[in-house]
Amino acid sequence: MSIRSRARRARALLSAIGLVGAFLPFGGVTSAADAAAGGHGEFIVRCKLASTTAFRVDPILNRTGPSGHNHVFFGNTRIPAVAATGNFAGLTDANLEPSSPSATNCADLSDGTGEWFPELFYNGTQRLYQGGSSANAAIYTRTYYITDHQNLASPPGINIPDALQMINGFPTATSPPATDATSVASYLRNVYWDCSANGSATPPAITFSPHSSWPYSCTKWVAWARSQGLTPPTDDGIVLHIEFPNCLIPGPGHDMDGGPLHVPPGVPGTNDVVFSSGGMTGCPSGDEAFPFITMRLHTLIDDPTTGAVLDPLLAQGTTWPGRPSCHSAFLSATTATGGTVTAPCTNTAPSAGDLRLGFASDADPTGATCGPVVANTCGYFTVHGDYMQMWQQVNPAILDTGAGGADPAGVDPQVPPGSGSFAPVLEDTEEDCLWGPEARTCGFIPSVSNLSGR
């Protein structure tokens, strides 16, 4: 997918979100006519840390352990609980997938999905909390499930497969990404960075910060925006985006549980899932499209807090300018008078030692070289993300309980029927937010087991 097509898709899917602060209903209840005008559907779930301990285990690639490096886990609390026993052989779906809602730190209790990243370090210290204190905000993920132009009578996509497992990023990287347009376009299909929440679409406010193939100084970018009379989006630090493929190759699975698997270049394995050309109808012939899934790790690094150093991201003494890639989407912004200004950028990627952050890697399993000056064995460019789909699920046939074979407006079905349990399980959430005339933007309010925005 080209940067241009990705930028078009990003503008289409993000302009309706306007994430600011806590998760709230996005636009309230949306009519079918409004959904048809929107052209896409999505739902968004926030997941907190599943454990404050990093474990050297990988439930997808190294279930018999140990993993090549430490990971920190979000969402599903069963995964770190089993990892803590040291019984790596016990990491199977039988004891990892929640048997009922609640074994999760995701905002919706029916979302038992497991997400993990290599252990993150900041200034040589494990990064779990802003400022290193549990009294401060903890890092978290937001996971986006998205369909493009699916509010059709017969949407071309299928529901997210059970046991879906995917890894994406660059776990074997030893150097920064290439900076030519072709290489950066390929990189952006996997990993990019921006400066947190989205803003207003009305100038002089900026809607999106640049989507760069490397982390950049949000402090400097915000200062530039304000120098132009522009209001930048709300900032809670540099954010890592991991985007996953959405085309299912027919046939048996190749991972340990028989579910679809995607592994990035350099990681042994056979893919059952591949990238499309940028839309739900862009899969290779014979493949089936399912919703796009994006994990976003909110590091809280660059948050302007009391006592923060002048530039929280950049290493002391670095001469690297701290700018986003010149191939970034959303470098330009519109002023109140209708003019266009473009943020300063660079085609020189930062070295590992130019930044204060780093990730554990196979070359440094516990992050020993993540302290200043950060070494290439702990560089930002080794980052990757793992996704294991463990939502509570039901037979979709029991979801359509209302008149005309549809759910009652704004009401989740009882699962199972007559149980008195109203829960937005995965198939219900897909139906209510992603497919057909109901397609719209939905969000989960933290700590509330109820889908909002319908």
C-alpha positions in Angstrom: 0.0 0.0 0.0 1.4 3.4 -0.9 1.8 6.2 1.6 -0.8 8.2 -0.4 -3.4 5.4 -0.2 -2.7 4.8 3.5 -3.0 8.5 4.2 -6.4 8.6 2.4 -7.6 5.6 4.4 -6.2 7.1 7.6 -8.0 10.4 7.0 -11.3 8.6 6.2 -11.2 6.3 9.3 -9.7 8.8 11.8 -11.6 12.0 11.1 -14.7 10.7 12.7 -13.0 9.6 15.9 -11.6 12.7 17.6 -10.3 10.9 20.6 -9.8 13.2 23.5 -9.3 12.0 27.1 -11.4 9.1 28.3 -13.3 6.8 26.0 -16.8 8.3 25.6 -19.7 7.5 23.2 -18.5 8.7 19.7 -21.3 10.8 18.5 -24.0 9.1 20.5 -26.6 6.9 18.7 -26.1 7.0 15.0 -28.9 6.5 12.5 -28.6 4.2 9.5 -28.6 7.2 7.2 -25.8 8.8 9.2 -23.8 5.5 9.0 -24.3 5.3 5.3 -22.9 8.7 4.9 -19.9 7.8 7.1 -18.6 5.1 4.8 -16.9 2.9 7.4 -17.3 1.3 10.7 -15.0 0.8 13.7 -14.9 0.0 17.4 -12.1 0.8 19.8 -11.0 -0.9 23.0 -8.6 0.4 25.6 -6.6 -2.3 27.4 -4.5 -1.8 30.5 -1.4 -3.7 31.6 -2.3 -7.3 32.5 0.8 -7.5 34.8 3.4 -5.1 36.1 6.0 -7.8 35.6 7.8 -8.6 32.3 8.0 -12.3 31.4 10.4 -14.0 29.1 7.7 -15.9 27.3 5.8 -15.6 24.0 2.5 -17.4 23.8 2.6 -17.5 20.0 6.2 -18.3 19.1 7.7 -19.8 22.3 5.0 -21.5 24.4 7.5 -24.0 25.7 9.8 -21.1 26.6 11.9 -19.2 27.2 11.3 -16.5 24.7 14.1 -14.7 23.0 13.4 -11.6 25.1 11.1 -10.2 27.8 7.6 -9.0 27.0 5.0 -6.9 28.8 1.4 -8.0 28.5 -1.9 -6.1 28.1 -5.5 -7.2 28.4 -5.8 -10.9 29.1 -4.7 -11.5 32.7 -4.5 -15.3 32.3 -1.4 -15.0 30.1 1.0 -13.5 32.7 -0.7 -15.5 35.5 0.4 -18.7 33.7 3.8 -17.3 32.8 4.4 -16.5 36.4 4.2 -20.2 37.3 7.2 -20.9 35.0 5.2 -23.6 33.3 5.7 -22.4 29.8 4.3 -25.6 28.4 0.9 -24.7 30.0 0.5 -21.7 27.6 -2.3 -23.1 25.5 -5.7 -21.9 24.6 -7.2 -24.3 27.1 -5.9 -22.3 30.1 -5.3 -18.9 28.4 -8.7 -18.1 26.8 -11.1 -16.8 29.5 -14.0 -19.3 30.1 -16.2 -16.3 31.0 -16.0 -12.5 30.9 -13.7 -10.7 33.3 -10.3 -12.3 33.0 -9.1 -9.2 31.3 -7.9 -5.7 31.9 -9.5 -4.5 28.7 -12.3 -1.9 28.9 -14.9 -4.4 27.9 -15.1 -7.5 30.0 -15.9 -9.8 27.0 -12.6 -8.8 25.3 -10.1 -11.4 26.6 -7.6 -10.6 23.8 -4.0 -10.9 24.7 -1.6 -8.2 23.5 2.2 -7.9 24.2 5.2 -6.0 23.2 8.9 -6.4 24.0 9.7 -4.8 27.3 9.9 -1.0 27.0 12.7 1.0 28.7 13.1 4.7 29.2 16.3 6.2 30.5 17.5 2.7 31.3 14.5 1.9 33.5 11.5 -0.3 32.8 8.7 1.9 31.5 5.4 1.0 33.0 4.3 4.3 34.6 4.9 7.9 33.7 7.8 9.0 35.8 8.4 5.4 37.0 5.9 5.6 39.8 2.8 3.5 40.1 1.0 6.7 41.4 1.2 8.0 37.8 -0.7 6.9 34.8 0.2 3.5 33.4 1.1 2.8 29.8 -1.8 1.2 27.9 -3.0 0.1 24.5 -5.9 1.2 22.3 -6.9 -1.5 19.7 -8.9 -0.4 16.7 -11.1 -2.7 14.6 -12.0 -1.1 11.3 -13.8 -1.7 8.1 -13.8 0.5 5.1 -17.1 1.2 3.2 -18.8 -1.8 4.6 -22.2 -0.3 5.2 -23.6 -2.2 2.2 -26.4 -4.7 1.9 -23.9 -7.5 1.4 -20.5 -6.5 2.9 -17.6 -8.3 1.3 -15.8 -9.0 4.6 -16.1 -11.8 7.1 -16.0 -11.8 10.9 -12.6 -11.9 12.6 -11.6 -15.5 12.8 -11.5 -17.4 16.1 -7.9 -18.0 17.4 -6.5 -15.3 15.2 -2.8 -14.8 16.0 -0.6 -12.2 14.5 2.9 -10.7 15.0 4.0 -7.6 13.2 7.0 -5.3 13.3 10.7 -5.8 13.1 12.0 -8.1 15.9 15.2 -9.0 14.0 16.1 -5.4 13.0 19.6 -4.2 13.9 19.5 -0.7 12.4 17.1 2.1 11.6 14.7 1.8 8.7 15.7 2.9 5.2 14.5 6.4 4.3 13.8 6.2 0.5 10.1 6.5 -0.4 9.7 2.8 -1.4 11.2 1.4 1.8 9.4 3.8 4.0 6.1 3.0 2.4 6.7 -0.7 3.2 7.7 0.2 6.7 4.6 2.2 7.4 2.5 -0.7 6.5 3.9 -2.3 9.6 4.9 0.3 12.2 4.7 4.0 12.6 4.7 6.6 15.4 2.8 9.7 16.1 2.1 12.2 19.0 -1.0 10.8 20.6 -4.6 11.8 20.5 -6.4 13.2 17.5 -7.7 16.8 17.5 -10.3 19.0 16.0 -10.7 19.1 12.2 -11.4 22.8 12.1 -8.4 25.1 11.5 -6.4 26.5 13.2 -6.5 23.2 15.1 -4.4 20.2 13.8 -6.3 17.0 13.4 -3.4 14.5 13.2 0.3 14.6 14.2 2.7 13.2 11.6 2.8 9.4 11.1 6.5 8.8 11.0 8.5 5.6 10.5 10.6 6.5 13.7 9.8 8.2 17.0 10.2 12.0 17.0 10.1 14.8 19.5 6.5 15.6 20.2 7.9 18.5 22.3 9.5 20.1 19.2 6.5 19.3 16.9 4.1 20.9 19.3 6.3 24.0 19.6 6.3 24.3 15.8 2.5 23.9 15.6 2.0 26.7 18.2 4.5 28.9 16.4 2.3 28.7 13.4 -0.8 29.7 15.4 -2.1 26.2 15.3 -3.6 24.1 18.1 -2.0 20.6 18.3 -3.9 17.5 19.3 -4.1 16.6 23.0 -0.8 14.9 23.9 -0.1 12.0 26.2 3.2 11.0 24.7 4.7 9.3 21.7 2.5 6.5 20.4 3.5 3.3 18.6 1.1 1.9 15.9 1.3 -1.7 14.9 -1.0 -2.5 11.9 -1.9 -6.0 11.0 -2.9 -7.7 7.7 -6.6 -8.3 6.9 -6.6 -11.0 4.2 -7.3 -14.6 5.2 -5.7 -17.3 3.0 -8.0 -20.2 2.7 -6.9 -23.6 4.1 -5.7 -25.1 7.3 -3.8 -22.9 9.9 -0.1 -23.3 10.6 0.1 -22.1 14.2 -0.2 -24.3 17.3 -3.9 -23.9 17.6 -5.0 -24.1 14.0 -5.8 -20.4 13.8 -4.6 -17.9 11.3 -1.1 -16.6 11.8 1.0 -13.7 10.4 4.7 -13.3 11.2 6.9 -10.5 10.0 10.0 -10.8 7.8 12.8 -12.6 9.5 10.6 -14.7 11.8 10.2 -18.4 11.1 6.7 -19.4 10.2 4.1 -19.8 7.5 1.5 -17.1 7.0 -2.2 -17.7 6.7 -2.8 -13.9 6.8 -1.5 -11.2 4.4 -1.9 -7.5 3.7 -4.5 -6.2 1.3 -3.8 -3.3 -1.1 -5.4 -1.0 1.4 -9.2 -1.7 1.3 -11.6 -4.5 2.3 -11.9 -5.3 -1.4 -8.1 -5.3 -2.0 -7.2 -8.8 -1.0 -5.5 -11.2 -3.4 -7.8 -13.3 -5.5 -9.3 -16.1 -3.4 -8.6 -14.5 0.0 -11.2 -13.4 2.4 -11.1 -9.9 3.9 -11.7 -9.4 7.7 -11.5 -6.2 9.6 -8.3 -4.2 9.9 -6.8 -4.5 13.4 -4.3 -1.9 14.8 -2.7 -1.9 18.2 -1.5 1.4 19.6 0.9 1.5 22.5 0.7 4.7 24.5 4.1 5.1 26.1 3.4 8.4 27.9 6.9 9.5 26.8 6.9 13.2 26.0 4.1 14.0 28.3 4.7 17.5 29.5 4.8 16.9 33.3 6.2 18.9 36.1 9.9 18.3 36.4 10.3 16.8 32.9 13.6 17.3 31.1 13.6 19.9 28.3 13.0 17.2 25.7 11.8 13.9 27.2 12.4 11.7 24.1 15.8 12.9 22.8 19.0 11.7 24.5 21.1 14.3 26.2 23.8 15.7 23.9 22.3 14.3 20.7 22.6 16.3 17.5 19.8 14.5 15.8 17.1 17.1 15.1 14.2 15.2 16.6 12.0 15.6 13.5 9.5 13.1 11.8 10.3 11.5 8.6 9.8 13.6 5.5 7.8 10.7 4.1 5.3 11.0 7.0 1.6 11.4 6.4 0.0 14.5 7.9 3.1 16.7 7.8 1.1 19.6 6.5 -1.7 21.5 8.2 -4.2 24.2 7.2 -4.1 27.6 8.9 -7.1 29.6 9.8 -6.7 31.7 6.6 -6.7 28.6 4.4 -3.0 28.4 3.8 -0.8 25.3 4.2 2.2 25.0 6.4 4.5 21.9 6.6 6.2 20.7 9.7 10.0 20.5 9.7 11.1 17.0 8.8 14.3 14.9 8.2 15.4 12.0 6.0 18.0 11.0 8.6 16.7 8.3 10.9 17.7 8.5 14.5 20.3 6.0 15.8 19.4 4.0 18.9 21.6 6.3 21.0 19.7 9.5 19.9 16.6 8.5 21.9 15.9 7.7 25.5 13.6 4.8 24.8 14.5 1.2 23.8 13.1 -2.3 23.7 14.3 -5.7 24.8 15.4 -7.8 21.9 16.9 -11.2 21.1 20.3 -9.5 21.2 19.5 -8.1 24.6 16.7 -10.2 26.2 16.4 -8.1 29.4 17.2 -4.6 28.2 20.7 -4.4 29.8 21.9 -2.1 27.0 18.8 0.2 27.2 20.4 2.7 29.5 22.0 5.9 28.1 23.5 5.7 25.6 20.9 3.2 24.2 22.7 0.6 22.1 21.5 -0.9 18.7 20.7 -4.1 20.5 17.9 -2.2 22.3 17.0 0.2 19.5 13.5 1.4 18.8 13.6 -0.3 15.4 13.4 -3.8 17.0 9.9 -3.1 18.2 7.0 -5.5 17.3 3.6 -6.4 18.6 1.7 -9.6 19.2 -2.0 -10.1 19.0 -4.0 -13.2 20.1 -7.8 -12.9 19.6 -9.6 -14.3 22.7 -12.9 -12.4 22.7 -16.0 -14.1 24.1 -17.8 -15.5 21.1 -21.1 -17.0 20.2 -22.9 -18.4 17.2 -23.9 -15.3 15.2 -27.3 -16.9 14.5 -28.4 -16.1 18.0 -27.6 -12.4 17.7 -30.4 -11.3 15.4 -33.2 -11.4 17.9 -35.2 -8.3 16.9 -37.8 -7.6 14.3 -36.7 -8.3 10.8 -33.7 -10.3 11.9 -31.8 -7.5 13.5 -30.8 -6.6 17.0 -33.2 -4.2 18.9 -31.9 -0.7 18.5 -29.1 0.0 20.9 -29.6 -3.2 22.9 -27.1 -6.1 23.1 -28.7 -9.6 22.8 -28.9 -12.0 25.7 -26.0 -14.4 25.4 -27.1 -17.2 25.7 -30.7 -16.4 25.0 -32.8 -16.1 28.1 -29.7 -15.9 30.4 -30.2 -12.3 31.3 -26.6 -11.6 30.4 -26.3 -8.7 27.9 -22.8 -8.6 26.6 -21.3 -7.2 23.4 -19.4 -10.3 22.5 -17.2 -10.1 19.3 -19.8 -11.1 16.7 -22.3 -8.7 18.2 -19.8 -5.9 18.2 -18.9 -6.6 14.6 -22.5 -6.6 13.6 -23.4 -3.4 15.5 -20.3 -1.4 14.5 -18.7 -2.8 11.4 -21.2 -4.4 9.0 -24.1 -3.3 6.9 -26.4 -0.3 7.6 -25.4 -0.3 11.3 -21.7 0.5 10.5 -20.5 3.4 12.6 -17.8 4.4 15.1 -18.2 2.8 18.6 -16.0 3.0 21.6 -15.7 1.4 25.0 -15.9 3.4 28.2 -13.1 2.2 30.5 -14.3 -0.3 33.2 -17.8 -0.6 31.8 -18.9 -3.8 30.1 -21.1 -2.1 27.6 -20.6 -0.9 24.1 -21.4 2.8 23.6 -22.0 4.9 20.6 -24.8 2.9 19.0 
